[in-house]
Amino acid sequence: MEIKDQATGVEAETDKICIEDKDKKVHPWRRCGKGKHFVKAHPVHKPPSKKNPEGKNTTCHKYCAKNPSGKEELSFDEIKYISATYFISLSGLPTAGVLTEEFKDADKYDAEIRGWTQYWNDIFKLDDPLDPNVVKALIATESSFDTKPKKYAHVYGLMQIIGKTHQYLRDAKNELSDYLIRVSISELLDASCNICAGVRWLFRKKETAARVLKREATWEEVVEDYKAILMKRIHKEPYNPKPMEHFRKYYKRLREG
């Protein structure tokens, strides 16, 4: 089976792992079947032996590895594969051309926002699916679409994911019952990886906000929880209202086009 990378137009070699796991995937975009994550081809150095006293440089071919957690996981290699292969052909929200006067890169990551929002909506199948414009408005308030590291320590990327969240996404303290994002901090700085992880965390915040509210949470309340505002508002503790005011302003503009 030939697979064409839609970002480059290059046909990949026949991919046995896709054929083997064709009917066992949690999502049709996944490269590997349930309980596995994709590892791309990479160079390795074999240690010295009698046959090769100085060791040997060789290539480890791409393969699907078993997830150490026993849960569903996305690796950095698979995140990059999915975004390069499938996102270029998607259409629809988020709205373009609305925030560019204020943020020069406002539309730069629309494909990643659109793609990862669709991916996680497909996975969780909520009655109230996430609107890609929520993600775009959130990024506007978190990083202003600037991927450069900020002066604050332990806050990363477009969606300003904190270090503790990064650990939770990797399965620290069994925070997530399934669907982990197992990437390094340096990989988390990649735009597509960061959006994938941030949107996954929004779905986790949908659960935690509902637990606090004792009812289904709206996506605006989910954003409040993402920004660590929801609990303060409920308990009438002091908090800065500006971040949510900005979010509502940008989201309204995006919705109205």
C-alpha positions as CSV (number, residue, x, y, z in Angstrom):
1,M,0.0,0.0,0.0
2,E,1.5,3.3,-1.0
3,I,1.0,6.3,1.3
4,K,1.5,9.8,0.0
5,D,2.6,12.5,2.4
6,Q,0.3,15.3,1.4
7,A,2.7,18.0,2.7
8,T,5.6,16.9,0.4
9,G,3.8,14.9,-2.3
10,V,6.3,12.1,-1.8
11,E,5.1,8.5,-1.8
12,A,6.3,6.5,1.1
13,E,7.6,3.0,0.7
14,T,5.2,0.1,1.1
15,D,4.2,0.2,4.8
16,K,3.5,-3.2,6.2
17,I,2.6,-1.9,9.7
18,C,-0.3,0.1,8.2
19,I,-1.6,-3.1,6.5
20,E,-1.2,-5.2,9.6
21,D,-3.0,-2.7,11.9
22,K,-5.5,-1.5,9.4
23,D,-8.6,-2.7,11.3
24,K,-7.2,-2.2,14.8
25,K,-6.8,1.6,15.0
26,V,-8.5,3.9,17.5
27,H,-8.6,6.5,14.7
28,P,-8.2,6.1,10.9
29,W,-5.4,8.6,10.9
30,R,-3.3,6.5,13.3
31,R,-0.3,4.7,11.9
32,C,-0.4,1.9,14.4
33,G,-3.0,-0.3,16.0
34,K,-4.4,-0.3,19.5
35,G,-1.8,-0.4,22.2
36,K,1.1,0.7,20.0
37,H,2.9,3.9,19.0
38,F,4.8,4.8,15.8
39,V,8.6,5.1,15.8
40,K,10.1,6.5,12.6
41,A,13.3,5.1,11.1
42,H,16.4,6.4,12.9
43,P,20.2,5.9,13.0
44,V,21.6,3.6,15.7
45,H,25.1,2.7,16.8
46,K,25.7,-1.0,17.5
47,P,28.3,-1.6,20.3
48,P,31.7,-3.2,19.4
49,S,31.7,-6.9,18.8
50,K,34.2,-9.5,17.6
51,K,32.9,-9.0,14.0
52,N,32.9,-5.2,14.3
53,P,35.5,-4.1,16.9
54,E,34.7,-0.5,16.5
55,G,30.9,-0.9,16.5
56,K,28.6,-0.3,13.5
57,N,26.4,2.5,12.4
58,T,23.1,1.3,11.0
59,T,19.5,2.3,10.6
60,C,16.6,1.1,12.7
61,H,13.6,0.9,10.4
62,K,10.2,2.4,11.3
63,Y,8.0,0.2,13.4
64,C,5.1,0.1,15.9
65,A,6.2,-0.2,19.5
66,K,4.1,-1.4,22.3
67,N,3.0,1.3,24.7
68,P,4.7,1.0,28.1
69,S,1.7,2.4,29.9
70,G,-0.8,-0.1,28.4
71,K,-2.9,2.9,27.4
72,E,-3.4,4.6,24.0
73,E,-0.5,7.0,23.3
74,L,0.6,9.4,20.7
75,S,4.3,9.7,20.1
76,F,6.0,12.7,18.6
77,D,6.7,10.7,15.4
78,E,3.1,9.9,15.0
79,I,1.9,13.4,15.7
80,K,4.1,14.7,13.0
81,Y,3.0,11.9,10.6
82,I,-0.7,12.6,11.1
83,S,-0.4,16.4,10.7
84,A,1.8,16.1,7.6
85,T,-0.4,13.5,6.0
86,Y,-4.0,14.5,6.7
87,F,-4.3,18.1,7.8
88,I,-3.5,19.8,4.4
89,S,-6.7,18.4,2.9
90,L,-9.1,19.5,5.7
91,S,-11.3,22.5,5.4
92,G,-13.6,24.4,7.7
93,L,-13.1,26.3,11.0
94,P,-11.2,28.0,12.5
95,T,-12.1,31.3,11.0
96,A,-9.3,33.0,9.1
97,G,-8.6,36.7,8.3
98,V,-10.2,38.0,11.5
99,L,-7.3,38.4,14.0
100,T,-4.4,39.1,11.7
101,E,-4.4,42.9,12.2
102,E,-3.7,42.2,15.9
103,F,-1.6,39.1,15.5
104,K,0.5,38.7,12.4
105,D,0.7,34.9,12.7
106,A,-3.0,34.5,13.7
107,D,-3.8,32.2,10.7
108,K,-0.4,30.4,10.5
109,Y,-1.5,27.4,12.6
110,D,-5.1,27.0,11.4
111,A,-4.4,23.6,9.8
112,E,-3.1,22.2,13.1
113,I,-5.9,23.7,15.1
114,R,-8.5,22.3,12.6
115,G,-6.8,18.9,12.4
116,W,-6.2,18.2,16.1
117,T,-9.7,19.6,17.1
118,Q,-11.2,17.1,14.6
119,Y,-9.0,14.3,15.8
120,W,-9.9,14.7,19.5
121,N,-13.6,15.3,18.7
122,D,-13.5,12.0,16.8
123,I,-11.9,10.2,19.8
124,F,-14.2,11.5,22.5
125,K,-17.4,11.9,20.5
126,L,-19.1,14.4,22.9
127,D,-22.6,15.7,22.3
128,D,-21.1,19.2,22.5
129,P,-18.0,19.0,20.3
130,L,-15.1,21.4,20.7
131,D,-15.2,24.4,18.3
132,P,-11.8,25.0,16.6
133,N,-12.4,28.8,17.2
134,V,-12.3,28.1,20.9
135,V,-8.8,26.7,20.5
136,K,-7.8,29.7,18.3
137,A,-9.1,32.3,20.7
138,L,-7.4,30.4,23.5
139,I,-4.0,30.5,21.7
140,A,-4.5,34.2,21.1
141,T,-4.8,34.8,24.8
142,E,-2.0,32.4,25.8
143,S,0.8,33.1,23.4
144,S,-0.4,35.6,20.8
145,F,0.5,32.9,18.2
146,D,4.2,33.3,19.1
147,T,6.1,30.0,19.3
148,K,9.3,31.6,20.8
149,P,9.9,30.5,24.5
150,K,8.5,33.0,27.0
151,K,10.4,34.4,30.0
152,Y,8.4,32.3,32.3
153,A,10.0,29.0,33.3
154,H,8.1,25.8,32.8
155,V,5.5,27.2,30.4
156,Y,5.8,25.9,26.8
157,G,4.6,26.7,23.3
158,L,1.5,28.1,21.6
159,M,-0.9,26.9,24.2
160,Q,1.4,27.7,27.1
161,I,1.4,24.2,28.6
162,I,2.9,24.1,32.1
163,G,5.4,21.6,33.2
164,K,3.0,19.8,35.5
165,T,0.5,19.4,32.7
166,H,3.2,18.0,30.4
167,Q,3.9,15.3,33.1
168,Y,0.2,14.5,33.4
169,L,-0.2,14.1,29.7
170,R,2.6,11.5,29.9
171,D,0.7,9.5,32.6
172,A,2.1,11.0,35.8
173,K,-0.1,10.0,38.8
174,N,-2.5,8.3,36.4
175,E,-4.1,11.7,35.7
176,L,-5.5,10.4,32.3
177,S,-7.4,7.2,32.0
178,D,-6.4,6.9,28.4
179,Y,-5.0,8.7,25.3
180,L,-1.7,10.0,26.5
181,I,0.7,12.4,24.8
182,R,4.2,10.9,25.4
183,V,6.6,13.6,24.2
184,S,9.6,15.5,25.5
185,I,9.8,19.1,26.5
186,S,11.7,20.0,23.4
187,E,9.2,18.2,21.2
188,L,6.4,20.0,23.0
189,L,7.7,23.2,21.6
190,D,6.8,22.1,18.1
191,A,3.6,23.9,17.0
192,S,1.6,20.8,15.9
193,C,2.7,18.8,18.9
194,N,1.8,21.6,21.3
195,I,-1.6,22.1,19.8
196,C,-2.3,18.3,19.9
197,A,-1.3,18.2,23.6
198,G,-3.2,21.4,24.5
199,V,-6.4,20.3,22.8
200,R,-6.1,16.9,24.5
201,W,-5.8,18.8,27.8
202,L,-8.9,20.8,27.1
203,F,-10.9,17.5,26.9
204,R,-9.4,16.6,30.3
205,K,-10.5,20.0,31.7
206,K,-14.0,19.3,30.4
207,E,-14.0,16.4,32.9
208,T,-12.5,18.3,35.8
209,A,-14.7,21.3,35.3
210,A,-17.8,19.1,35.2
211,R,-16.7,17.5,38.5
212,V,-16.4,20.9,40.2
213,L,-19.7,22.3,38.7
214,K,-21.6,19.0,39.3
215,R,-23.0,19.3,35.7
216,E,-21.7,19.4,32.2
217,A,-19.3,22.3,31.7
218,T,-19.5,24.7,28.8
219,W,-16.4,25.2,26.7
220,E,-16.1,28.7,28.1
221,E,-16.0,27.2,31.6
222,V,-13.4,24.6,30.3
223,V,-11.2,27.5,29.2
224,E,-11.6,29.0,32.7
225,D,-10.4,25.8,34.2
226,Y,-7.5,25.6,31.7
227,K,-6.5,29.1,32.8
228,A,-6.9,28.1,36.6
229,I,-9.7,30.7,37.0
230,L,-12.8,28.5,37.4
231,M,-12.1,27.4,41.0
232,K,-11.2,31.0,42.1
233,R,-14.5,32.3,40.5
234,I,-16.6,29.6,42.2
235,H,-15.1,30.2,45.6
236,K,-15.2,34.0,45.1
237,E,-11.4,34.3,45.4
238,P,-9.5,37.2,43.8
239,Y,-8.5,36.6,40.2
240,N,-7.6,38.6,37.1
241,P,-10.7,38.8,34.8
242,K,-8.7,40.2,31.8
243,P,-7.7,36.8,30.3
244,M,-11.3,35.6,30.0
245,E,-12.5,39.0,28.8
246,H,-9.9,38.8,26.0
247,F,-10.8,35.2,25.2
248,R,-14.5,36.1,24.9
249,K,-13.7,39.1,22.7
250,Y,-11.5,37.0,20.3
251,Y,-14.0,34.1,20.3
252,K,-16.9,36.4,19.4
253,R,-14.9,37.9,16.6
254,L,-14.0,34.5,15.2
255,R,-17.6,33.2,15.5
256,E,-19.0,36.3,13.7
257,G,-16.3,36.0,11.0
